[in-house]
Amino acid sequence: MAILGIRKYPDPILRKKTETLKDVTEADRQLIGDMIETMRAAEGVGLAANQIGVPKRIFVFNPSLDEWKAEALINPHIIRRRGRQISEEGCLSLPDISEKVHRPSYILIEGLDINGKQYKFEANGLLARIIQHEIDHLNGILLISSVNPLRRIRALRQLKRASK
């Protein structure tokens, strides 16, 4: 396993939609292992493949805040969403930025597991938020795209100051 570099805004790969996998290969499983190690080292709760420069529809996440138990989801698709929650979100590709984002509080999601088997599960609260955030990444949508224009300008200024 290797710790990979996390791409930071304004890297153009972060704004590109990722590609659907036809099959889950051994190389994809190795990539997922590296992504989990990278997420853990960065103390994140989710990481999309394009955040490490790979344009594939894969993300990893830690569904438990009590213990470390990372999982992967390939070709994810939200089937149902309901409810509403507003909460602060951060992003490994936008260091030191956090914004309040509105999201559904419940989702039903399907995708492939690390072995390429189809599975479906429900997510609520923080887990639903993490999954939606990572799917946004896979669609080329960043956290700052989900906030009002004034907050976006403020966040971009903050990023610019931090990079000097």
N, CA, C and O atoms as a DFTB+ gen file, in Angstrom:
656 C
 N C O
     1  1       0.845      -1.182       0.000
     2  2       0.000       0.000       0.000
     3  2       0.891       1.245       0.000
     4  3       1.989       1.253       0.556
     5  1       0.381       2.284      -0.638
     6  2       1.141       3.529      -0.730
     7  2       0.245       4.711      -0.375
     8  3      -0.966       4.681      -0.591
     9  1       0.863       5.738       0.167
    10  2       0.143       6.986       0.420
    11  2       0.351       7.865      -0.803
    12  3       1.483       8.162      -1.187
    13  1      -0.744       8.273      -1.402
    14  2      -0.729       9.035      -2.647
    15  2      -0.922      10.522      -2.374
    16  3      -1.434      10.907      -1.322
    17  1      -0.512      11.344      -3.317
    18  2      -0.699      12.787      -3.195
    19  2      -2.142      13.169      -3.478
    20  3      -2.743      12.702      -4.445
    21  1      -2.686      14.018      -2.629
    22  2      -4.071      14.491      -2.815
    23  2      -4.029      15.773      -3.622
    24  3      -3.335      16.723      -3.261
    25  1      -4.778      15.795      -4.720
    26  2      -4.839      16.974      -5.580
    27  2      -5.609      18.079      -4.871
    28  3      -6.634      17.835      -4.234
    29  1      -5.100      19.284      -4.992
    30  2      -5.708      20.447      -4.357
    31  2      -6.306      21.361      -5.426
    32  3      -5.857      21.388      -6.572
    33  1      -7.325      22.104      -5.018
    34  2      -7.916      23.119      -5.873
    35  2      -6.816      24.109      -6.232
    36  3      -6.065      24.497      -5.337
    37  1      -6.671      24.540      -7.472
    38  2      -7.561      24.463      -8.630
    39  2      -7.190      23.378      -9.644
    40  3      -7.457      23.561     -10.832
    41  1      -6.596      22.276      -9.238
    42  2      -6.227      21.211     -10.173
    43  2      -7.435      20.870     -11.060
    44  3      -8.508      20.564     -10.540
    45  1      -7.273      20.919     -12.391
    46  2      -8.408      20.710     -13.299
    47  2      -9.078      19.334     -13.201
    48  3     -10.255      19.212     -13.538
    49  1      -8.363      18.299     -12.750
    50  2      -8.990      16.971     -12.660
    51  2     -10.134      16.965     -11.657
    52  3     -11.043      16.141     -11.753
    53  1     -10.094      17.878     -10.698
    54  2     -11.158      17.948      -9.686
    55  2     -12.489      18.405     -10.283
    56  3     -13.541      18.178      -9.686
    57  1     -12.455      19.039     -11.441
    58  2     -13.670      19.552     -12.082
    59  2     -14.182      18.646     -13.202
    60  3     -15.166      18.973     -13.865
    61  1     -13.512      17.502     -13.413
    62  2     -13.912      16.605     -14.497
    63  2     -14.711      15.426     -13.959
    64  3     -14.404      14.877     -12.901
    65  1     -15.744      15.049     -14.710
    66  2     -16.541      13.882     -14.354
    67  2     -15.704      12.624     -14.574
    68  3     -14.979      12.518     -15.563
    69  1     -15.809      11.689     -13.661
    70  2     -15.012      10.468     -13.733
    71  2     -15.664       9.417     -14.627
    72  3     -16.835       9.531     -14.989
    73  1     -14.884       8.393     -14.977
    74  2     -15.326       7.354     -15.896
    75  2     -15.837       6.119     -15.151
    76  3     -15.246       5.688     -14.161
    77  1     -16.936       5.564     -15.643
    78  2     -17.521       4.340     -15.089
    79  2     -16.604       3.161     -15.373
    80  3     -16.045       3.058     -16.465
    81  1     -16.447       2.279     -14.406
    82  2     -15.652       1.069     -14.595
    83  2     -16.530      -0.034     -15.176
    84  3     -17.670      -0.222     -14.754
    85  1     -15.992      -0.751     -16.138
    86  2     -16.710      -1.895     -16.706
    87  2     -16.495      -3.132     -15.848
    88  3     -17.418      -3.917     -15.633
    89  1     -15.277      -3.297     -15.363
    90  2     -14.906      -4.413     -14.498
    91  2     -14.023      -3.884     -13.381
    92  3     -13.364      -2.856     -13.535
    93  1     -14.012      -4.582     -12.267
    94  2     -13.110      -4.242     -11.170
    95  2     -11.910      -5.170     -11.281
    96  3     -12.027      -6.383     -11.109
    97  1     -10.758      -4.583     -11.570
    98  2      -9.542      -5.351     -11.787
    99  2      -8.692      -5.404     -10.517
   100  3      -8.976      -4.728      -9.528
   101  1      -7.655      -6.215     -10.571
   102  2      -6.705      -6.270      -9.458
   103  2      -6.034      -4.909      -9.267
   104  3      -5.776      -4.496      -8.136
   105  1      -5.750      -4.211     -10.372
   106  2      -5.164      -2.870     -10.283
   107  2      -6.121      -1.908      -9.575
   108  3      -5.677      -1.048      -8.814
   109  1      -7.427      -2.044      -9.819
   110  2      -8.423      -1.205      -9.131
   111  2      -8.436      -1.517      -7.635
   112  3      -8.540      -0.607      -6.813
   113  1      -8.331      -2.793      -7.280
   114  2      -8.303      -3.165      -5.863
   115  2      -7.050      -2.612      -5.181
   116  3      -7.109      -2.184      -4.028
   117  1      -5.927      -2.620      -5.884
   118  2      -4.693      -2.033      -5.344
   119  2      -4.876      -0.524      -5.159
   120  3      -4.472       0.039      -4.142
   121  1      -5.487       0.117      -6.153
   122  2      -5.765       1.555      -6.063
   123  2      -6.635       1.848      -4.840
   124  3      -6.373       2.803      -4.109
   125  1      -7.653       1.047      -4.618
   126  2      -8.549       1.241      -3.475
   127  2      -7.769       1.109      -2.170
   128  3      -7.970       1.901      -1.249
   129  1      -6.895       0.133      -2.081
   130  2      -6.059      -0.007      -0.887
   131  2      -5.192       1.224      -0.656
   132  3      -5.063       1.697       0.473
   133  1      -4.598       1.741      -1.730
   134  2      -3.783       2.957      -1.625
   135  2      -4.638       4.156      -1.234
   136  3      -4.201       5.002      -0.453
   137  1      -5.855       4.235      -1.772
   138  2      -6.754       5.341      -1.423
   139  2      -7.133       5.288       0.055
   140  3      -7.199       6.325       0.715
   141  1      -7.379       4.101       0.573
   142  2      -7.728       3.961       1.990
   143  2      -6.559       4.415       2.855
   144  3      -6.756       5.134       3.834
   145  1      -5.344       4.001       2.503
   146  2      -4.162       4.421       3.264
   147  2      -3.989       5.938       3.189
   148  3      -3.647       6.578       4.184
   149  1      -4.222       6.503       2.021
   150  2      -4.098       7.952       1.830
   151  2      -5.136       8.694       2.665
   152  3      -4.816       9.679       3.331
   153  1      -6.382       8.218       2.628
   154  2      -7.458       8.844       3.405
   155  2      -7.135       8.792       4.896
   156  3      -7.309       9.773       5.618
   157  1      -6.671       7.648       5.333
   158  2      -6.351       7.482       6.759
   159  2      -5.211       8.409       7.172
   160  3      -5.281       9.052       8.220
   161  1      -4.159       8.479       6.351
   162  2      -3.012       9.338       6.662
   163  2      -3.420      10.813       6.709
   164  3      -2.866      11.591       7.484
   165  1      -4.388      11.188       5.878
   166  2      -4.859      12.580       5.830
   167  2      -5.931      12.855       6.880
   168  3      -6.418      13.979       7.001
   169  1      -6.298      11.814       7.642
   170  2      -7.343      11.912       8.659
   171  2      -8.671      12.361       8.062
   172  3      -9.397      13.167       8.643
   173  1      -8.972      11.807       6.868
   174  2     -10.226      12.107       6.195
   175  2     -11.261      11.030       6.461
   176  3     -10.956       9.971       7.010
   177  1     -12.492      11.323       6.062
   178  2     -13.583      10.346       6.183
   179  2     -14.058       9.880       4.815
   180  3     -14.906       8.992       4.723
   181  1     -13.520      10.470       3.752
   182  2     -13.868      10.074       2.398
   183  2     -12.816      10.569       1.428
   184  3     -12.152      11.575       1.677
   185  1     -12.666       9.854       0.313
   186  2     -11.696      10.249      -0.707
   187  2     -12.139       9.662      -2.047
   188  3     -12.356       8.457      -2.167
   189  1     -12.270      10.527      -3.048
   190  2     -12.651      10.101      -4.397
   191  2     -11.396       9.915      -5.244
   192  3     -10.382      10.576      -5.017
   193  1     -11.469       9.012      -6.223
   194  2     -10.302       8.696      -7.048
   195  2      -9.739       9.918      -7.767
   196  3      -8.522      10.044      -7.900
   197  1     -10.598      10.817      -8.231
   198  2     -10.057      11.988      -8.928
   199  2      -9.290      12.916      -7.992
   200  3      -8.505      13.743      -8.457
   201  1      -9.499      12.796      -6.694
   202  2      -8.727      13.599      -5.740
   203  2      -7.266      13.146      -5.669
   204  3      -6.417      13.870      -5.149
   205  1      -6.976      11.962      -6.186
   206  2      -5.594      11.509      -6.264
   207  2      -5.152      11.415      -7.727
   208  3      -4.139      10.790      -8.039
   209  1      -5.924      12.043      -8.614
   210  2      -5.539      12.148     -10.015
   211  2      -5.980      11.018     -10.917
   212  3      -5.499      10.914     -12.046
   213  1      -6.893      10.158     -10.449
   214  2      -7.361       9.023     -11.236
   215  2      -8.833       9.257     -11.594
   216  3      -9.672       9.328     -10.697
   217  1      -9.161       9.379     -12.880
   218  2     -10.533       9.716     -13.283
   219  2     -11.495       8.519     -13.334
   220  3     -12.196       8.325     -14.327
   221  1     -11.523       7.727     -12.268
   222  2     -12.419       6.564     -12.197
   223  2     -13.506       6.812     -11.160
   224  3     -13.295       7.550     -10.198
   225  1     -14.684       6.188     -11.359
   226  2     -15.821       6.346     -10.436
   227  2     -15.659       5.417      -9.236
   228  3     -16.374       4.426      -9.089
   229  1     -14.707       5.764      -8.393
   230  2     -14.408       5.012      -7.176
   231  2     -14.252       6.014      -6.045
   232  3     -13.630       7.062      -6.216
   233  1     -14.821       5.688      -4.884
   234  2     -14.463       6.441      -3.688
   235  2     -14.376       5.497      -2.509
   236  3     -14.969       4.418      -2.497
   237  1     -13.613       5.937      -1.512
   238  2     -13.485       5.186      -0.268
   239  2     -14.015       6.070       0.849
   240  3     -14.011       7.297       0.748
   241  1     -14.473       5.423       1.918
   242  2     -15.038       6.176       3.030
   243  2     -14.926       5.370       4.307
   244  3     -14.821       4.143       4.286
   245  1     -14.951       6.081       5.413
   246  2     -14.942       5.438       6.716
   247  2     -16.322       5.643       7.327
   248  3     -16.637       6.743       7.780
   249  1     -17.145       4.606       7.346
   250  2     -18.523       4.769       7.812
   251  2     -18.680       4.878       9.322
   252  3     -19.785       5.121       9.807
   253  1     -17.610       4.706      10.064
   254  2     -17.708       4.732      11.520
   255  2     -16.748       5.759      12.098
   256  3     -15.564       5.773      11.759
   257  1     -17.253       6.604      12.958
   258  2     -16.365       7.543      13.631
   259  2     -15.764       6.921      14.887
   260  3     -14.813       7.462      15.451
   261  1     -16.304       5.801      15.324
   262  2     -15.828       5.152      16.544
   263  2     -14.619       4.259      16.310
   264  3     -13.791       4.082      17.203
   265  1     -14.515       3.697      15.110
   266  2     -13.401       2.814      14.798
   267  2     -13.057       2.984      13.333
   268  3     -13.853       3.515      12.558
   269  1     -11.870       2.535      12.953
   270  2     -11.455       2.646      11.565
   271  2     -11.933       1.414      10.810
   272  3     -11.499       0.297      11.093
   273  1     -12.821       1.617       9.855
   274  2     -13.355       0.516       9.058
   275  2     -13.703       1.068       7.677
   276  3     -14.869       1.334       7.385
   277  1     -12.692       1.238       6.834
   278  2     -12.897       1.848       5.526
   279  2     -13.564       0.887       4.555
   280  3     -13.355      -0.325       4.600
   281  1     -14.371       1.463       3.678
   282  2     -15.043       0.712       2.621
   283  2     -14.861       1.458       1.309
   284  3     -14.440       2.615       1.287
   285  1     -15.184       0.778       0.217
   286  2     -15.096       1.389      -1.113
   287  2     -16.425       1.216      -1.829
   288  3     -17.162       0.261      -1.583
   289  1     -16.715       2.146      -2.711
   290  2     -17.901       2.053      -3.551
   291  2     -17.488       2.437      -4.968
   292  3     -16.842       3.461      -5.191
   293  1     -17.873       1.601      -5.907
   294  2     -17.497       1.775      -7.309
   295  2     -18.779       1.990      -8.118
   296  3     -19.784       1.311      -7.905
   297  1     -18.725       2.935      -9.038
   298  2     -19.888       3.294      -9.872
   299  2     -21.125       3.578      -9.013
   300  3     -22.192       3.018      -9.267
   301  1     -20.995       4.433      -8.009
   302  2     -22.127       4.684      -7.110
   303  2     -23.256       5.452      -7.785
   304  3     -23.044       6.262      -8.687
   305  1     -24.455       5.163      -7.312
   306  2     -25.650       5.841      -7.827
   307  2     -26.656       5.967      -6.686
   308  3     -26.982       4.979      -6.028
   309  1     -27.141       7.169      -6.457
   310  2     -28.168       7.378      -5.429
   311  2     -29.529       7.089      -6.054
   312  3     -29.905       7.689      -7.061
   313  1     -30.258       6.162      -5.442
   314  2     -31.565       5.745      -5.939
   315  2     -32.676       6.603      -5.344
   316  3     -33.634       6.959      -6.030
   317  1     -32.540       6.930      -4.070
   318  2     -33.582       7.678      -3.375
   319  2     -32.922       8.610      -2.367
   320  3     -31.890       8.289      -1.777
   321  1     -33.539       9.767      -2.187
   322  2     -33.074      10.708      -1.168
   323  2     -34.274      11.387      -0.546
   324  3     -35.293      11.612      -1.199
   325  1     -34.134      11.709       0.734
   326  2     -35.211      12.451       1.403
   327  2     -34.656      13.130       2.651
   328  3     -33.541      12.857       3.097
   329  1     -35.468      14.013       3.189
   330  2     -35.059      14.754       4.370
   331  2     -34.115      15.886       4.006
   332  3     -33.804      16.118       2.838
   333  1     -33.671      16.581       5.040
   334  2     -32.781      17.713       4.816
   335  2     -31.915      17.922       6.037
   336  3     -32.394      17.858       7.169
   337  1     -30.643      18.172       5.806
   338  2     -29.716      18.496       6.876
   339  2     -28.780      19.605       6.396
   340  3     -28.436      19.687       5.217
   341  1     -28.390      20.431       7.316
   342  2     -27.426      21.492       7.039
   343  2     -26.290      21.293       8.025
   344  3     -26.501      21.232       9.237
   345  1     -25.085      21.194       7.486
   346  2     -23.950      20.973       8.368
   347  2     -22.663      21.435       7.696
   348  3     -22.596      21.582       6.476
   349  1     -21.645      21.658       8.521
   350  2     -20.324      22.045       8.029
   351  2     -19.679      20.865       7.324
   352  3     -19.770      19.725       7.780
   353  1     -19.027      21.151       6.208
   354  2     -18.243      20.152       5.494
   355  2     -16.881      20.724       5.197
   356  3     -16.727      21.919       4.944
   357  1     -15.904      19.858       5.231
   358  2     -14.559      20.189       4.808
   359  2     -14.197      19.287       3.644
   360  3     -14.979      18.421       3.250
   361  1     -13.007      19.494       3.094
   362  2     -12.590      18.707       1.938
   363  2     -11.072      18.623       1.905
   364  3     -10.385      19.627       2.090
   365  1     -10.551      17.429       1.671
   366  2      -9.104      17.247       1.607
   367  2      -8.479      18.008       0.438
   368  3      -7.290      18.324       0.478
   369  1      -9.258      18.305      -0.598
   370  2      -8.748      19.058      -1.746
   371  2      -8.886      20.567      -1.582
   372  3      -8.389      21.334      -2.406
   373  1      -9.558      20.987      -0.521
   374  2      -9.719      22.415      -0.196
   375  2      -9.301      22.616       1.264
   376  3     -10.142      22.890       2.120
   377  1      -8.008      22.481       1.542
   378  2      -7.574      22.535       2.944
   379  2      -7.967      23.843       3.629
   380  3      -7.953      24.915       3.024
   381  1      -8.311      23.720       4.885
   382  2      -8.659      24.858       5.746
   383  2      -9.946      25.571       5.352
   384  3     -10.215      26.670       5.838
   385  1     -10.740      24.968       4.483
   386  2     -12.028      25.545       4.091
   387  2     -13.128      24.647       4.650
   388  3     -13.079      23.426       4.496
   389  1     -14.104      25.246       5.289
   390  2     -15.307      24.506       5.668
   391  2     -16.496      25.416       5.415
   392  3     -16.441      26.624       5.648
   393  1     -17.558      24.815       4.939
   394  2     -18.757      25.560       4.583
   395  2     -19.985      24.772       5.000
   396  3     -19.963      23.542       5.027
   397  1     -21.051      25.480       5.324
   398  2     -22.325      24.831       5.598
   399  2     -22.964      24.459       4.262
   400  3     -23.070      25.276       3.348
   401  1     -23.390      23.187       4.183
   402  2     -23.968      22.681       2.943
   403  2     -25.292      21.996       3.271
   404  3     -25.401      21.279       4.266
   405  1     -26.288      22.223       2.432
   406  2     -27.596      21.570       2.541
   407  2     -27.535      20.265       1.764
   408  3     -27.101      20.235       0.612
   409  1     -27.970      19.194       2.401
   410  2     -28.006      17.892       1.732
   411  2     -29.188      17.086       2.262
   412  3     -29.673      17.345       3.364
   413  1     -29.655      16.103       1.478
   414  2     -30.644      15.176       2.027
   415  2     -30.055      14.431       3.224
   416  3     -28.859      14.144       3.256
   417  1     -30.890      14.123       4.194
   418  2     -30.410      13.435       5.396
   419  2     -30.459      11.917       5.263
   420  3     -29.883      11.206       6.086
   421  1     -31.142      11.412       4.233
   422  2     -31.260       9.976       4.002
   423  2     -31.038       9.703       2.522
   424  3     -31.551      10.428       1.670
   425  1     -30.272       8.653       2.214
   426  2     -30.123       8.211       0.827
   427  2     -30.156       6.684       0.767
   428  3     -29.777       5.995       1.714
   429  1     -30.613       6.190      -0.356
   430  2     -30.496       4.773      -0.703
   431  2     -29.533       4.761      -1.877
   432  3     -29.761       5.424      -2.889
   433  1     -28.461       4.004      -1.734
   434  2     -27.387       4.037      -2.724
   435  2     -27.072       2.630      -3.212
   436  3     -27.219       1.652      -2.479
   437  1     -26.637       2.549      -4.466
   438  2     -26.186       1.267      -4.989
   439  2     -24.880       1.479      -5.741
   440  3     -24.576       2.580      -6.201
   441  1     -24.125       0.411      -5.852
   442  2     -22.860       0.441      -6.561
   443  2     -22.220      -0.920      -6.482
   444  3     -22.857      -1.908      -6.116
   445  1     -20.956      -0.959      -6.828
   446  2     -20.201      -2.209      -6.770
   447  2     -19.257      -2.183      -5.573
   448  3     -18.747      -1.129      -5.193
   449  1     -19.033      -3.356      -4.986
   450  2     -18.042      -3.456      -3.920
   451  2     -16.669      -3.731      -4.536
   452  3     -16.533      -3.767      -5.759
   453  1     -15.676      -3.919      -3.713
   454  2     -14.301      -4.113      -4.174
   455  2     -14.140      -5.372      -5.033
   456  3     -13.183      -5.485      -5.799
   457  1     -15.071      -6.309      -4.906
   458  2     -15.033      -7.537      -5.712
   459  2     -15.893      -7.445      -6.967
   460  3     -16.014      -8.421      -7.708
   461  1     -16.488      -6.285      -7.211
   462  2     -17.306      -6.096      -8.399
   463  2     -18.733      -6.582      -8.264
   464  3     -19.456      -6.688      -9.254
   465  1     -19.145      -6.881      -7.028
   466  2     -20.521      -7.340      -6.802
   467  2     -21.418      -6.143      -6.501
   468  3     -21.051      -5.238      -5.751
   469  1     -22.606      -6.165      -7.108
   470  2     -23.588      -5.107      -6.906
   471  2     -24.119      -5.166      -5.480
   472  3     -24.426      -6.246      -4.975
   473  1     -24.229      -4.019      -4.834
   474  2     -24.885      -3.978      -3.532
   475  2     -25.565      -2.645      -3.323
   476  3     -25.252      -1.648      -3.973
   477  1     -26.509      -2.657      -2.394
   478  2     -27.364      -1.517      -2.097
   479  2     -27.391      -1.340      -0.590
   480  3     -27.399      -2.321       0.154
   481  1     -27.406      -0.085      -0.134
   482  2     -27.534       0.158       1.303
   483  2     -28.119       1.534       1.553
   484  3     -28.132       2.391       0.669
   485  1     -28.602       1.732       2.769
   486  2     -29.153       3.012       3.194
   487  2     -28.118       3.749       4.024
   488  3     -27.303       3.134       4.711
   489  1     -28.158       5.063       3.953
   490  2     -27.268       5.886       4.770
   491  2     -28.051       7.080       5.299
   492  3     -28.876       7.663       4.596
   493  1     -27.778       7.429       6.546
   494  2     -28.415       8.566       7.206
   495  2     -27.344       9.489       7.773
   496  3     -26.196       9.087       7.958
   497  1     -27.735      10.724       8.043
   498  2     -26.880      11.658       8.767
   499  2     -25.511      11.844       8.160
   500  3     -25.379      12.103       6.964
   501  1     -24.475      11.708       9.004
   502  2     -23.104      11.954       8.565
   503  2     -22.694      11.029       7.430
   504  3     -22.055      11.479       6.478
   505  1     -23.040       9.757       7.502
   506  2     -22.662       8.830       6.435
   507  2     -23.296       9.244       5.105
   508  3     -22.639       9.191       4.065
   509  1     -24.553       9.651       5.129
   510  2     -25.211      10.127       3.902
   511  2     -24.481      11.357       3.361
   512  3     -24.305      11.503       2.152
   513  1     -24.065      12.225       4.255
   514  2     -23.342      13.448       3.866
   515  2     -22.003      13.089       3.208
   516  3     -21.661      13.634       2.159
   517  1     -21.255      12.181       3.819
   518  2     -19.950      11.779       3.274
   519  2     -20.129      11.209       1.861
   520  3     -19.415      11.596       0.936
   521  1     -21.068      10.305       1.705
   522  2     -21.286       9.655       0.408
   523  2     -21.688      10.679      -0.651
   524  3     -21.181      10.636      -1.772
   525  1     -22.586      11.596      -0.311
   526  2     -23.009      12.611      -1.280
   527  2     -21.849      13.528      -1.660
   528  3     -21.717      13.918      -2.821
   529  1     -21.013      13.871      -0.690
   530  2     -19.836      14.710      -0.946
   531  2     -18.894      14.007      -1.930
   532  3     -18.399      14.628      -2.870
   533  1     -18.652      12.716      -1.712
   534  2     -17.741      11.972      -2.588
   535  2     -18.341      11.776      -3.983
   536  3     -17.614      11.846      -4.974
   537  1     -19.633      11.536      -4.078
   538  2     -20.263      11.430      -5.397
   539  2     -20.177      12.768      -6.126
   540  3     -19.976      12.798      -7.340
   541  1     -20.327      13.872      -5.399
   542  2     -20.121      15.182      -6.026
   543  2     -18.727      15.242      -6.659
   544  3     -18.577      15.680      -7.799
   545  1     -17.703      14.797      -5.907
   546  2     -16.342      14.781      -6.473
   547  2     -16.303      13.985      -7.768
   548  3     -15.725      14.436      -8.757
   549  1     -16.912      12.809      -7.770
   550  2     -16.890      11.962      -8.967
   551  2     -17.578      12.634     -10.148
   552  3     -17.312      12.298     -11.302
   553  1     -18.459      13.580      -9.861
   554  2     -19.157      14.328     -10.909
   555  2     -18.495      15.669     -11.209
   556  3     -19.045      16.481     -11.954
   557  1     -17.312      15.905     -10.631
   558  2     -16.580      17.142     -10.878
   559  2     -17.134      18.341     -10.135
   560  3     -16.889      19.483     -10.526
   561  1     -17.881      18.094      -9.064
   562  2     -18.488      19.173      -8.278
   563  2     -17.725      19.304      -6.958
   564  3     -17.563      18.329      -6.225
   565  1     -17.264      20.509      -6.671
   566  2     -16.518      20.760      -5.443
   567  2     -17.402      21.372      -4.364
   568  3     -18.457      21.939      -4.650
   569  1     -16.957      21.247      -3.140
   570  2     -17.662      21.813      -1.991
   571  2     -18.028      23.277      -2.230
   572  3     -19.138      23.697      -1.903
   573  1     -17.119      24.046      -2.789
   574  2     -17.389      25.474      -2.990
   575  2     -18.442      25.723      -4.057
   576  3     -18.969      26.830      -4.160
   577  1     -18.757      24.700      -4.857
   578  2     -19.827      24.832      -5.859
   579  2     -21.196      24.765      -5.205
   580  3     -22.188      25.193      -5.795
   581  1     -21.258      24.230      -3.986
   582  2     -22.534      23.993      -3.300
   583  2     -22.941      25.128      -2.367
   584  3     -23.928      25.006      -1.641
   585  1     -22.197      26.226      -2.378
   586  2     -22.513      27.331      -1.471
   587  2     -22.877      28.569      -2.282
   588  3     -22.631      28.626      -3.486
   589  1     -23.460      29.549      -1.619
   590  2     -23.873      30.751      -2.346
   591  2     -22.638      31.506      -2.862
   592  3     -21.541      31.335      -2.328
   593  1     -22.812      32.330      -3.889
   594  2     -21.675      32.996      -4.549
   595  2     -20.794      33.834      -3.617
   596  3     -19.574      33.847      -3.779
   597  1     -21.381      34.525      -2.658
   598  2     -20.568      35.331      -1.746
   599  2     -19.669      34.462      -0.869
   600  3     -18.502      34.788      -0.653
   601  1     -20.208      33.373      -0.372
   602  2     -19.405      32.446       0.443
   603  2     -18.321      31.784      -0.414
   604  3     -17.215      31.534       0.064
   605  1     -18.646      31.501      -1.691
   606  2     -17.673      30.909      -2.603
   607  2     -16.499      31.862      -2.815
   608  3     -15.342      31.445      -2.762
   609  1     -16.793      33.132      -3.055
   610  2     -15.738      34.136      -3.251
   611  2     -14.863      34.224      -2.000
   612  3     -13.637      34.276      -2.098
   613  1     -15.488      34.241      -0.840
   614  2     -14.735      34.305       0.419
   615  2     -13.832      33.084       0.577
   616  3     -12.675      33.215       0.976
   617  1     -14.357      31.898       0.267
   618  2     -13.572      30.661       0.391
   619  2     -12.401      30.661      -0.589
   620  3     -11.299      30.242      -0.235
   621  1     -12.629      31.126      -1.818
   622  2     -11.551      31.167      -2.799
   623  2     -10.467      32.156      -2.401
   624  3      -9.283      31.900      -2.619
   625  1     -10.860      33.278      -1.820
   626  2      -9.865      34.237      -1.308
   627  2      -9.049      33.611      -0.184
   628  3      -7.833      33.785      -0.108
   629  1      -9.731      32.892       0.673
   630  2      -9.043      32.226       1.787
   631  2      -8.038      31.197       1.257
   632  3      -6.923      31.097       1.769
   633  1      -8.427      30.445       0.249
   634  2      -7.513      29.467      -0.373
   635  2      -6.303      30.157      -0.982
   636  3      -5.171      29.696      -0.834
   637  1      -6.553      31.263      -1.665
   638  2      -5.470      32.000      -2.305
   639  2      -4.479      32.518      -1.264
   640  3      -3.267      32.427      -1.459
   641  1      -4.994      33.065      -0.156
   642  2      -4.112      33.552       0.926
   643  2      -3.297      32.405       1.523
   644  3      -2.108      32.556       1.803
   645  1      -3.941      31.272       1.711
   646  2      -3.261      30.126       2.341
   647  2      -2.170      29.552       1.443
   648  3      -1.204      28.979       1.946
   649  1      -2.305      29.693       0.114
   650  2      -1.319      29.121      -0.797
   651  2      -0.096      30.023      -1.000
   652  3       0.873      29.614      -1.640
   653  1      -0.135      31.227      -0.468
   654  2       1.018      32.160      -0.626
   655  2       2.101      31.864       0.370
   656  3       3.130      32.539       0.382
